Amino acid sequence: MKLYKLFGTVLAGAALTFVASTAVSSDNNVSAQEDLEGTVEFYTSQPDADASALVEAFNEVYPNVEVNIFRSGTEEVIGKINAERQAGDIQADVLLVADSVTFEALAKDDLLLSYESTELEGIPEEFIAEDFLYYGTKVMATIIAYNTDNVEEAPTSWEALVSEDAAASVVMPSPSYSGAAAYNAGVFTRNDFGWDFYEDLFENDTMVVQGNGGALQEVVAGNKDYAMVVDFITANAKAEGAPVELVYPEEGVPVITEPIGIMADTENEEASKAFVDFVLSVEGQEFAQSLGYTPIKEGVEAPEGLLTIDEIDVLEADLQELVEGREEDVRTFQDIFGE
């Protein structure tokens, strides 16, 4: 984990510099709100450093709102919420995890609060959930990352990962832990790839680790040549001097939007709404960009080296099919890889 923590520490430092200089801007509609008080229990799958930096930025605007963070992979975050639900006391106020499939499942169980944010200008309609139950916050594509010291010719297709040349040289996150990986399994298998793609990955001796960060570390260290990971962490690693490059394969890529929403039973509604508004505001989106994410708000540029949603060839699948098939998709992956 050392390399990933190093990247996160550097990024967090840059982010805090950004916060100090621009988070409270008189040119925009967010100003310090010292009169709002409360506590927000923030459950997220964001990397630790990014989640902490986000809270720091929010507190520049709302200094009297305490935000407590619970961070893990999407599947473990939802497992915690389900356990709290069974106990009759959901602790989470605000949830920010990998994908819309997760949020649709929560919406189906009436676990999300309808809130029409005041910061929706510039957020594309397709990333605003029905009844304002949740919102996309950024654009994150799963791509091929490769080690430039080990690989002479950049791959152009997902098929490169199942080629003989890539045998025992590929790493990927597990759908049992990573929401992005679970989403990817649903999307790939509902397109031309099918489960044959995952069976071929297994036969090619692909390594499975918990999350995207761990997968990228294997490539950065030179232990593996290729990884199926989200684009922003690869671009961040490259910017910090790691021997990695990213490719958006020609067949298209799965894209998640790391949505945010408020739990229906929150006892901290006003503070939770303020947190959501901050994330969706111009300031919040510029802050996300400073961490290396592609913002979802129109007019806020993508970081260097990443494509915007308009430039990406997106692999898509029916959202309700993904919701209904999520558990079976994860089980099928586990059966193939022996998890």
Residue pairs with C-beta under 8 A, 6 or more apart in sequence:
1 213
1 214
1 217
3 217
3 220
3 221
3 237
3 242
4 47
4 213
4 214
4 216
4 217
5 49
6 240
7 233
7 236
7 237
7 240
7 242
8 47
8 48
8 49
8 50
9 49
10 240
11 49
11 50
11 53
11 236
11 291
11 292
12 49
12 50
12 52
12 53
14 290
14 291
15 50
15 53
15 56
15 57
15 287
15 290
15 291
16 53
16 56
18 57
18 286
18 287
18 290
19 53
19 56
19 57
19 60
19 287
20 60
22 283
22 286
23 30
23 57
23 60
23 61
23 283
23 287
24 30
24 31
24 32
24 60
24 61
24 283
25 283
28 281
28 282
28 283
29 281
29 282
30 61
30 278
30 281
30 282
30 283
31 61
32 60
32 61
32 62
32 63
33 61
33 62
33 274
34 62
34 63
34 64
35 64
36 62
36 64
36 65
36 270
36 271
36 274
37 64
37 65
37 271
38 64
38 65
38 66
38 268
38 270
38 271
39 65
39 66
39 67
39 68
39 268
39 271
40 65
40 66
40 67
40 68
40 93
40 94
40 268
40 271
40 272
40 275
41 68
41 70
41 91
41 92
41 93
41 94
41 268
42 51
42 55
42 67
42 68
42 69
42 70
42 92
42 93
42 94
42 96
42 275
43 70
43 71
43 77
43 80
43 81
43 92
43 94
43 95
43 96
43 97
44 51
44 69
44 70
44 71
44 77
44 95
44 96
44 97
45 71
45 72
45 73
45 74
45 77
45 96
45 97
45 98
45 178
45 179
45 258
46 54
46 71
46 96
46 258
47 71
47 213
47 233
48 71
50 291
51 69
51 71
52 69
53 287
53 291
54 279
54 287
55 67
55 69
57 278
57 283
57 284
57 287
58 65
58 67
58 275
58 278
59 65
59 67
61 278
61 283
62 271
62 274
62 275
62 278
65 271
65 274
65 275
67 275
70 77
70 80
70 92
71 77
72 80
73 177
73 178
73 179
73 210
73 211
74 97
74 98
74 99
74 102
74 177
74 178
74 179
74 180
74 182
75 175
75 176
75 177
75 178
75 179
75 182
75 330
76 177
77 95
77 97
78 97
78 102
78 105
78 106
80 92
81 90
81 92
81 95
81 106
81 111
81 263
84 90
84 91
84 92
85 111
90 111
90 263
90 265
92 263
93 262
93 263
93 266
93 267
93 268
93 271
93 272
94 260
94 261
94 262
94 263
94 266
94 272
94 275
94 276
95 103
95 106
95 260
95 261
95 262
95 263
96 137
96 258
96 259
96 260
96 279
97 103
97 179
97 258
97 259
98 140
98 178
98 179
98 180
98 182
98 183
98 256
98 258
99 179
99 180
99 182
99 183
99 256
99 257
99 258
99 259
100 129
100 134
100 136
100 256
100 257
100 259
100 319
101 179
101 182
101 183
101 186
101 319
101 322
101 323
101 326
102 179
102 259
103 112
103 129
103 133
103 134
103 259
103 261
104 129
104 319
104 320
104 322
104 323
105 323
105 326
106 112
106 261
107 129
107 133
107 134
108 323
110 264
111 263
111 264
111 265
112 133
112 134
112 261
112 262
112 263
112 264
113 133
113 261
113 262
113 263
113 264
113 266
113 269
113 272
114 131
114 132
114 133
115 132
115 262
115 273
115 276
116 132
117 132
117 135
117 273
117 276
117 277
117 280
118 277
119 277
119 278
119 280
119 281
119 282
119 284
120 128
120 135
120 280
122 282
122 297
122 298
122 299
122 300
123 135
123 136
123 280
123 296
123 297
123 298
124 296
124 298
124 309
127 135
127 136
127 257
127 259
127 296
128 135
128 136
129 135
129 259
129 261
133 261
134 259
134 260
134 261
135 259
135 260
135 261
135 276
135 280
136 257
136 258
136 259
136 296
137 257
137 258
137 259
137 260
137 279
137 280
137 288
137 296
138 257
138 258
138 285
138 288
138 293
138 294
138 295
138 296
139 255
139 257
139 293
139 294
139 295
139 296
139 302
139 308
139 309
139 312
140 180
140 230
140 231
140 232
140 255
140 256
140 257
140 258
140 293
140 294
141 230
141 231
141 248
141 253
141 254
141 255
141 307
141 312
141 314
142 180
142 184
142 228
142 229
142 230
142 231
142 253
142 254
142 255
142 256
143 228
143 229
143 230
143 231
143 234
143 246
143 247
143 248
143 249
143 253
144 155
144 158
144 160
144 161
144 226
144 227
144 228
144 246
144 247
144 249
145 216
145 219
145 226
145 227
145 229
145 234
145 244
145 245
145 246
145 247
146 154
146 155
146 219
146 225
146 226
146 227
146 244
146 245
146 246
146 247
147 219
147 220
147 222
147 224
147 225
147 226
147 243
147 244
148 243
148 244
148 245
149 222
149 243
150 169
150 222
150 225
151 225
151 226
154 245
154 247
155 161
155 226
155 247
155 249
156 247
156 249
156 250
157 249
157 250
157 251
158 193
158 197
158 249
158 251
160 166
160 226
160 249
161 170
161 201
161 204
161 206
161 226
161 228
162 197
162 200
162 201
162 203
162 204
163 204
166 204
166 225
166 226
167 204
167 205
168 204
168 205
168 207
169 224
169 225
169 226
170 201
170 204
170 206
170 207
170 224
170 225
170 226
170 227
170 228
171 206
171 207
171 208
171 209
171 215
171 218
171 219
171 223
171 224
171 226
171 227
171 228
172 181
172 201
172 206
172 207
172 208
172 209
172 215
172 227
172 228
172 229
173 180
173 181
173 208
173 209
173 210
173 211
173 212
173 214
173 215
173 228
173 229
174 181
174 208
174 209
174 210
174 211
174 333
174 337
174 339
175 181
175 182
175 184
175 185
175 329
175 330
175 333
176 182
176 330
176 333
176 334
176 339
177 210
177 211
178 210
178 211
178 212
179 256
180 212
180 230
180 254
180 256
181 212
181 228
182 326
182 329
182 330
183 254
183 256
183 322
184 228
184 254
185 198
185 329
185 330
185 332
185 333
186 317
186 321
186 322
186 325
186 326
186 329
187 254
187 315
187 316
187 317
187 322
188 194
188 197
188 198
188 254
188 315
189 195
189 197
189 198
189 329
189 332
190 317
190 318
190 321
190 322
190 325
191 252
191 315
191 317
192 251
195 332
195 336
198 332
198 333
198 336
198 337
199 336
202 336
202 337
207 218
207 224
208 337
208 339
209 215
209 218
212 229
212 230
212 233
213 233
215 227
215 228
215 229
216 227
216 229
216 233
216 234
216 237
216 244
218 224
218 227
219 225
219 226
219 227
219 244
220 237
220 242
220 243
220 244
222 243
227 234
230 256
231 246
231 248
231 294
231 306
231 307
232 292
232 293
232 294
232 303
232 306
233 292
234 244
234 245
234 246
235 246
235 292
235 303
235 304
235 305
235 306
236 292
237 244
238 244
238 245
238 246
238 305
239 292
239 304
239 305
246 305
248 307
248 312
248 313
250 313
251 313
251 315
252 312
252 313
252 314
252 315
253 312
253 313
253 314
253 315
254 314
254 315
255 309
255 312
255 314
255 315
257 296
260 276
260 279
260 280
261 276
262 269
262 272
262 273
262 276
263 272
266 272
278 284
279 285
279 288
280 297
282 297
282 299
282 300
285 295
285 296
285 297
285 300
286 295
286 300
288 295
289 295
289 300
289 301
289 302
289 303
292 303
292 306
293 303
294 302
294 303
294 306
294 307
294 308
294 309
295 301
295 302
296 309
302 308
333 339
